[in-house]
Amino acid sequence: MDLVLGAADRYVFTPYVYPATWPEDSFFRQTLSLLIVTNLGAYILYFLFATLSYYFIFDHSLMKHPQFLKNQVYREIMFTVRALPWMSIPTVMLFLLELRGYSKLYDDIGGFPSGWFQLIISVLSFLFFTDMLIYWIHRGLHHRLVYKHIHKPHHIWKITTPFASHAFHPVDGFLQSLPYHIYPFIFPLHKVVYLGLYILVNIWTISIHDGSARQEGKSLLGEFTKTE
């Protein structure tokens, strides 16, 4: 995230936003800047790719399904718009730790004996690690003591559109994103790869809510719990 923040400081924040007396490495400035960048980036990714998916991939005939809610698309969007800022707060705390050097993120491929091989393996490892943890987190969110309080709001949308992709309770949304942020604190990962994977993960989240995975999602729900 320091790559994004560095560019934002260079071209926007330093020349146009913050006073010259506020140093770029100030803890409070970095926190505020990360909140702005994270929320702006999340909204751009969400509205851009969810809109493209909605108009070019989503099967609009699903909107005639009896379980498709009245004004559902609007409700999905408003739910997301309200939830994303709250999800961003703990996310920014992790970004801040990364920015201050507590993670294993690196920017020099030559710093490892294996070089490019290390980078390729890290991508595969990242995908395995995050997919495994998200499965267990998702399963835990379906526990009867947790489900109705945190995860059930996401299952209001029985027939999902791409706009439901980020319509989570803030705690639910953050917990399911947590494996992506934990990984670089445990294993080395290139900064550009991390940023690219973070973007791709958000696009993937939108893609699995475009209607084509509806039956698979319902079978998982049935497997986890019947608490609805």
C-alpha positions in Angstrom: 0.0 0.0 0.0 3.0 2.3 0.4 3.2 2.4 -3.5 -0.3 3.8 -3.7 0.2 6.2 -0.8 3.5 7.4 -2.2 1.9 8.2 -5.5 -1.1 9.9 -3.8 1.4 12.0 -1.7 3.5 13.0 -4.7 0.7 14.0 -7.0 -2.2 15.0 -4.7 -1.8 15.2 -1.0 1.5 17.0 -0.6 1.0 19.7 -3.3 -2.8 20.2 -2.9 -4.2 18.9 0.3 -2.0 19.0 3.4 0.0 22.0 4.7 3.7 21.9 4.0 4.4 21.7 7.7 2.8 18.2 8.0 5.5 15.6 7.1 4.6 12.7 4.9 5.7 10.2 7.5 3.4 11.6 10.3 1.4 8.8 11.9 -1.9 10.8 11.8 -1.3 12.0 8.2 -0.6 8.4 7.0 -3.7 7.1 8.9 -6.0 9.8 7.3 -4.4 9.4 3.9 -4.9 5.6 4.0 -8.5 6.0 5.0 -9.1 8.3 2.0 -7.2 6.1 -0.4 -8.7 2.8 0.8 -12.3 4.1 0.8 -11.9 5.8 -2.6 -10.3 2.8 -4.1 -12.9 0.4 -2.7 -15.8 2.5 -4.1 -14.1 2.8 -7.5 -13.5 -0.9 -7.7 -17.0 -1.7 -6.5 -18.9 0.6 -8.7 -16.8 0.1 -11.8 -16.7 -3.6 -11.9 -20.1 -4.3 -10.4 -21.6 -2.0 -13.0 -19.8 -3.7 -15.8 -20.8 -7.1 -14.5 -24.4 -6.0 -14.0 -24.8 -4.8 -17.6 -22.7 -7.3 -19.5 -22.7 -10.5 -17.5 -25.6 -10.6 -15.0 -28.6 -12.5 -16.3 -31.4 -9.9 -15.8 -34.1 -12.6 -16.1 -33.2 -13.5 -12.6 -34.8 -10.3 -11.4 -38.2 -11.9 -12.2 -37.5 -14.6 -9.6 -40.1 -14.5 -6.8 -37.2 -14.3 -4.2 -35.7 -11.2 -5.9 -36.5 -8.4 -3.5 -38.3 -5.1 -4.3 -35.7 -2.4 -5.1 -33.0 -5.0 -4.4 -30.2 -3.4 -6.5 -30.7 0.0 -4.8 -30.7 -1.8 -1.4 -27.6 -3.7 -2.2 -25.8 -0.6 -3.2 -26.9 1.5 -0.2 -26.0 -1.4 2.1 -22.5 -1.5 0.6 -22.0 2.3 0.6 -22.8 2.4 4.4 -20.7 -0.7 5.2 -17.5 0.0 3.3 -16.2 2.9 5.5 -16.6 0.8 8.6 -14.8 -2.2 7.0 -12.0 0.2 6.0 -11.1 1.2 9.6 -9.5 -2.1 10.8 -8.2 -2.6 7.2 -6.3 0.7 7.4 -4.8 -0.3 10.7 -3.3 -3.3 9.0 -2.2 -1.2 6.0 -0.5 1.2 8.5 1.5 -1.7 10.1 2.6 -2.7 6.6 3.5 0.8 5.7 5.7 1.1 8.9 7.6 -2.0 8.0 6.0 -4.7 10.2 5.1 -7.0 7.3 7.2 -9.2 5.0 6.3 -7.2 1.9 9.3 -6.4 -0.3 10.0 -4.6 -3.6 13.3 -6.0 -4.8 12.9 -9.4 -6.5 16.7 -9.7 -6.5 16.7 -9.8 -2.8 15.8 -13.5 -2.8 18.1 -16.2 -4.2 15.2 -17.8 -6.1 14.1 -14.5 -7.6 11.1 -14.9 -10.0 10.5 -18.5 -8.9 10.0 -17.2 -5.3 7.5 -14.7 -6.6 5.5 -17.3 -8.6 5.4 -19.7 -5.6 4.2 -16.8 -3.4 1.2 -16.2 -5.6 0.2 -19.9 -5.5 0.8 -19.9 -1.7 -1.2 -16.8 -1.3 -4.2 -18.3 -3.2 -4.0 -21.5 -1.2 -3.6 -19.8 2.2 -6.4 -17.3 1.7 -8.9 -19.7 0.2 -8.4 -22.2 3.0 -8.8 -19.6 5.8 -11.8 -17.9 4.1 -13.5 -21.3 4.0 -13.1 -21.8 7.7 -14.0 -18.2 8.5 -17.1 -18.5 6.4 -18.0 -21.7 8.0 -17.6 -20.1 11.4 -19.8 -17.2 10.4 -22.6 -19.8 9.8 -22.5 -21.0 13.4 -25.9 -20.5 15.0 -24.5 -18.2 17.7 -22.9 -15.8 15.1 -24.9 -16.2 11.9 -28.0 -14.1 12.6 -26.0 -11.2 14.1 -23.2 -10.9 11.6 -23.6 -13.1 8.5 -27.3 -13.3 7.9 -27.5 -9.7 6.4 -25.5 -10.9 3.4 -27.9 -13.7 2.8 -30.9 -11.4 2.6 -30.1 -11.3 -1.1 -31.3 -14.8 -2.2 -30.9 -14.0 -5.9 -27.7 -11.9 -5.9 -26.6 -9.3 -8.4 -23.0 -8.1 -8.7 -23.9 -5.2 -6.4 -24.5 -7.7 -3.5 -20.8 -8.6 -3.6 -19.7 -6.2 -0.9 -23.1 -5.8 0.9 -21.8 -7.3 4.2 -22.1 -6.4 7.8 -18.8 -4.6 8.4 -17.5 -7.2 10.8 -18.4 -10.0 8.3 -16.8 -8.1 5.4 -13.6 -7.5 7.4 -13.3 -11.0 8.7 -13.6 -12.5 5.2 -10.9 -10.2 3.9 -8.6 -10.8 6.9 -6.6 -13.7 5.3 -5.5 -11.5 2.5 -4.0 -9.0 5.0 -2.6 -11.7 7.3 -0.5 -13.4 4.6 2.2 -10.7 4.1 2.8 -10.6 7.9 3.7 -14.3 7.8 5.2 -14.9 4.3 7.3 -12.7 2.0 5.2 -11.2 -0.8 6.2 -8.6 -3.5 4.4 -5.3 -3.0 3.2 -5.1 -6.6 1.9 -8.7 -6.4 0.1 -7.9 -3.2 -1.6 -4.8 -4.7 -2.5 -6.7 -7.8 -4.0 -9.7 -5.9 -5.9 -7.3 -3.6 -7.5 -5.7 -6.7 -8.2 -9.1 -8.3 -9.8 -10.5 -5.1 -12.3 -7.6 -5.2 -13.1 -8.3 -8.8 -13.4 -12.0 -8.0 -15.8 -11.2 -5.2 -18.0 -9.3 -7.6 -17.8 -12.1 -10.2 -19.1 -14.8 -7.8 -22.2 -12.7 -7.2 -23.2 -12.3 -10.8 -25.9 -15.0 -10.7 -23.9 -17.8 -12.3 -22.7 -19.1 -8.9 -26.1 -18.8 -7.2 -26.8 -22.5 -6.9 -23.3 -23.3 -5.5 -23.8 -20.5 -2.9 -27.1 -22.0 -1.8 -25.7 -25.5 -1.5 -22.9 -24.1 0.8 -25.5 -22.4 2.9 -27.4 -25.6 3.2 -24.3 -27.4 4.2 -23.3 -24.9 6.9 -26.5 -24.2 8.7 -30.3 -24.0 8.5 -30.6 -21.2 10.9 -32.4 -18.9 8.4 
